[in-house]
């Protein structure tokens, strides 16, 4: 084929060579839609507080085919010490929270999930084995997400209404699967501080997004890889200061303060106090509503200004 008539495949081009249709298509596939920020929260509260815990436990190691006894033991700590310690703090202060649980974790520790639900907390979908959605074929991703929901319902007796994708990894197919399953909300995206409706190819989905952010996730401050020499450890007081400032601004703006924690990180003796201090700080400010992610997403959907 002559040079003038040859047509190079789009996927063989560098991004700076893409035509407008290609880069717009990528950007517009999954997008933040209408904001869902109420004028006031339940009972006139100024700020909604959404505490959440990703109970990954051993699946952080298993999802990559790992068999490290040491890493598996760190995951087990989440069940043996982290979750019980966190549940005790939440019970002490009468605060509901959301727990996102891979199906494999639920099968390893069914009594843990039953306790979570019995104490008034939400259990949401968090993958099958903390898999990476972006590398899954459509059929596999759909099957794992549906099986995960079925397994959580079988173990807890409650059908999950929301999802947080493992590692917040979102494939081009994830939102369509979530919508078609009839889930009410997602908590994996980062386009806003407050709730919004998710759009798929320019069309509203009815799925509420309760956004996350890495600065409101404990893993980025506490995690480490000893063999790679990566130690991004930050002292608990510094982490508390960042999260307190996020909470204060959410209160000033009348929005949502959402926080993601992991029992095998934040459940340690030297860190768990942060949860308690944030609760005390929020209540000292006054006019706050502590609720599960499901309740906040529903209220935002039904009461958007």
C-alpha positions in Angstrom: 0.0 0.0 0.0 1.4 3.4 -0.9 2.5 5.8 1.8 -0.2 8.3 1.0 -3.0 5.8 1.3 -1.7 3.8 4.2 -3.8 4.1 7.4 -2.0 3.5 10.7 -4.2 1.8 13.4 -5.2 4.2 16.1 -3.8 2.0 18.9 -0.4 2.0 17.2 -0.1 5.8 17.5 1.4 7.8 20.3 -1.1 9.8 22.4 0.1 13.0 20.8 -0.9 11.5 17.4 -4.5 10.6 18.4 -7.3 12.4 16.7 -9.8 14.3 18.7 -12.4 11.5 18.6 -10.1 9.1 20.2 -9.0 11.2 23.2 -12.5 12.5 23.7 -13.8 9.0 23.7 -11.4 7.9 26.4 -12.2 10.9 28.5 -15.9 10.8 28.1 -16.5 7.0 28.6 -16.9 7.3 32.4 -17.4 10.8 33.7 -18.7 12.7 36.6 -22.3 13.9 36.0 -24.7 16.1 38.0 -23.5 17.0 41.5 -25.5 15.4 44.3 -24.8 17.7 47.2 -27.8 18.4 49.5 -28.4 21.8 51.1 -28.3 20.0 54.4 -27.8 16.5 55.6 -30.1 14.3 57.7 -31.8 16.1 60.5 -30.2 19.4 59.3 -26.6 18.3 59.8 -24.0 20.5 58.2 -21.5 17.7 57.3 -21.8 14.0 56.5 -19.0 11.7 57.8 -18.4 8.4 55.9 -15.9 6.2 57.6 -14.9 3.0 55.7 -12.6 0.1 56.1 -11.3 -2.2 53.4 -10.9 -5.6 55.0 -8.4 -6.9 52.4 -6.6 -9.2 54.9 -4.7 -12.0 53.0 -6.0 -11.1 49.5 -3.4 -8.4 49.0 -0.9 -11.3 48.7 -3.2 -13.9 47.1 -4.4 -11.7 44.3 -0.9 -11.6 42.7 -0.4 -15.4 43.2 1.8 -14.7 46.2 2.5 -17.3 48.9 4.6 -15.2 51.4 3.9 -16.5 54.9 5.0 -13.2 56.3 2.6 -11.1 54.2 -0.2 -13.5 54.8 0.4 -13.1 58.5 0.1 -9.4 58.2 -3.3 -9.9 56.5 -4.4 -12.2 59.3 -3.6 -9.4 61.8 -6.5 -7.5 60.2 -8.9 -10.2 61.4 -7.3 -11.1 64.7 -6.7 -7.6 66.0 -7.5 -4.8 63.5 -11.2 -5.4 62.9 -12.1 -6.2 66.5 -10.2 -3.2 67.8 -11.9 -0.9 65.2 -15.4 -2.3 65.9 -14.9 -1.7 69.6 -14.1 2.0 68.9 -17.1 2.4 66.6 -19.4 0.7 69.2 -18.0 2.9 72.0 -19.0 6.0 70.1 -22.1 4.7 68.4 -20.8 5.4 64.9 -21.8 3.3 61.8 -19.3 2.6 59.1 -18.9 0.7 55.9 -16.6 -2.3 55.4 -15.6 -3.4 51.9 -14.8 -7.1 51.9 -13.3 -9.3 49.1 -15.4 -12.5 48.9 -12.4 -14.7 49.7 -11.9 -12.7 53.0 -15.6 -13.2 53.8 -15.2 -17.0 53.2 -12.1 -17.1 55.4 -13.7 -15.1 58.2 -17.5 -15.4 58.0 -18.0 -14.6 61.7 -16.2 -11.3 61.3 -18.6 -10.2 58.6 -21.6 -11.4 60.6 -20.4 -9.3 63.5 -19.9 -6.3 61.3 -23.5 -6.5 60.1 -24.9 -7.4 63.5 -23.3 -4.2 65.0 -25.1 -2.0 62.4 -22.4 -1.5 59.8 -22.5 -2.0 56.0 -20.7 -4.7 54.1 -20.0 -3.7 50.4 -18.4 -5.5 47.4 -14.7 -5.3 47.1 -13.9 -7.9 44.5 -13.5 -11.7 44.7 -9.8 -11.9 45.6 -8.9 -8.2 45.4 -8.3 -8.7 41.7 -7.2 -5.9 39.3 -10.3 -5.1 37.2 -8.4 -3.4 34.4 -6.7 -6.7 33.3 -9.9 -8.8 33.4 -11.9 -9.8 30.3 -15.5 -8.6 30.4 -17.0 -12.0 31.2 -14.5 -12.7 34.0 -15.1 -9.3 35.6 -18.8 -9.6 35.4 -18.8 -13.1 36.9 -16.5 -12.2 39.7 -18.5 -9.1 40.7 -21.8 -11.0 40.7 -20.3 -14.0 42.6 -18.9 -11.6 45.1 -22.3 -10.0 45.8 -23.8 -13.5 46.0 -21.2 -14.7 48.5 -21.5 -11.6 50.7 -25.2 -12.0 50.8 -24.9 -15.7 51.6 -22.6 -15.1 54.5 -24.1 -11.9 56.0 -27.8 -12.3 55.0 -27.7 -8.8 53.5 -27.4 -8.1 49.8 -24.8 -5.4 49.2 -25.9 -2.3 47.5 -22.5 -0.7 46.8 -19.1 -1.4 45.5 -15.5 -0.3 46.0 -13.4 -1.8 43.3 -10.1 -3.4 44.6 -7.4 -0.8 44.6 -9.9 1.5 43.0 -9.1 -0.1 39.7 -11.8 0.6 37.2 -12.0 -1.1 33.8 -13.9 0.2 30.8 -16.6 -2.3 31.7 -16.9 -1.8 35.4 -19.6 0.9 35.5 -21.8 -1.0 33.1 -21.6 -4.1 35.2 -22.4 -2.1 38.3 -25.4 -0.4 36.7 -26.7 -3.6 35.3 -26.5 -5.3 38.7 -28.7 -2.6 40.1 -26.1 -1.4 42.6 -27.0 2.0 44.1 -23.5 3.5 44.4 -19.8 3.2 43.8 -16.9 4.4 45.9 -13.8 4.1 43.8 -13.6 7.4 41.8 -12.0 10.8 42.5 -13.7 13.5 40.4 -15.1 15.5 43.3 -15.1 15.9 47.1 -18.9 15.3 47.3 -21.3 12.8 45.8 -22.2 12.9 42.1 -24.0 10.8 39.5 -21.8 8.6 37.2 -22.2 9.0 33.5 -21.5 6.3 30.9 -20.8 7.4 27.4 -22.6 10.7 28.1 -25.7 9.0 29.6 -26.7 9.2 33.3 -26.5 5.8 35.0 -28.4 6.4 38.2 -25.3 5.2 40.1 -24.2 7.5 42.8 -20.5 8.1 43.3 -19.2 8.7 46.8 -15.7 9.6 45.9 -12.4 8.5 47.5 -9.0 10.1 47.4 -5.5 8.8 48.1 -4.8 11.5 50.7 -7.8 10.1 52.6 -6.4 6.5 52.5 -4.2 5.1 55.2 -2.2 2.8 52.9 -0.3 5.6 51.2 1.1 6.7 54.6 1.7 3.3 56.2 2.5 0.8 53.5 6.0 -0.4 52.7 7.9 -2.8 50.5 10.9 -3.9 52.3 12.6 -5.6 49.3 12.2 -2.5 47.1 13.4 -0.3 49.9 10.1 1.7 49.7 9.1 3.0 53.1 6.6 5.8 52.8 5.8 5.6 56.5 4.3 8.7 58.1 3.8 9.2 61.8 0.2 8.8 63.1 0.1 12.4 64.3 0.9 13.7 60.8 -1.7 11.5 59.3 -4.3 12.7 61.8 -3.4 16.3 61.0 -4.1 15.8 57.3 -7.4 14.0 57.9 -8.5 16.6 60.5 -7.9 19.4 58.0 -9.9 17.4 55.4 -12.7 17.0 57.9 -12.7 20.7 58.9 -12.9 21.9 55.2 -15.7 19.4 54.5 -17.6 20.9 57.5 -17.0 24.4 56.3 -18.3 23.5 52.9 -21.3 21.5 54.1 -20.1 18.4 52.3 -18.9 14.9 52.9 -15.8 13.8 54.8 -15.0 10.3 53.4 -12.2 8.2 54.8 -10.7 4.9 53.7 -8.8 2.8 56.1 -7.5 -0.8 56.3 -7.7 -2.9 59.5 -4.2 -4.3 58.9 -2.9 -0.7 58.8 -5.1 1.5 61.0 -5.9 -1.3 63.5 -2.5 -1.1 65.2 -2.2 0.2 68.8 -0.2 3.3 67.8 -2.7 4.2 65.0 -6.2 3.3 66.1 -6.5 6.3 68.3 -6.8 8.4 65.1 -10.3 7.0 64.5 -11.4 7.9 68.0 -9.9 11.4 67.9 -11.6 12.2 64.5 -14.9 11.1 65.9 -14.4 13.4 69.0 -13.2 16.3 66.8 -16.2 16.0 64.5 -18.7 15.9 67.4 -17.0 18.9 69.0 -17.6 20.9 65.9 -21.2 19.8 66.0 -23.9 19.4 63.4 -22.4 16.2 61.9 -24.1 13.0 60.6 -22.1 9.8 60.9 -23.6 7.2 58.4 -22.7 4.3 56.2 -21.7 5.0 52.6 -25.0 3.5 51.5 -27.1 5.8 53.6 -25.1 8.9 52.5 -25.3 8.0 48.8 -29.1 7.5 49.1 -29.6 10.7 51.0 -27.5 12.6 48.5 -29.4 11.1 45.6 -32.8 11.8 47.0 -32.0 15.3 48.4 -29.6 16.9 45.9 -30.0 20.7 45.8 
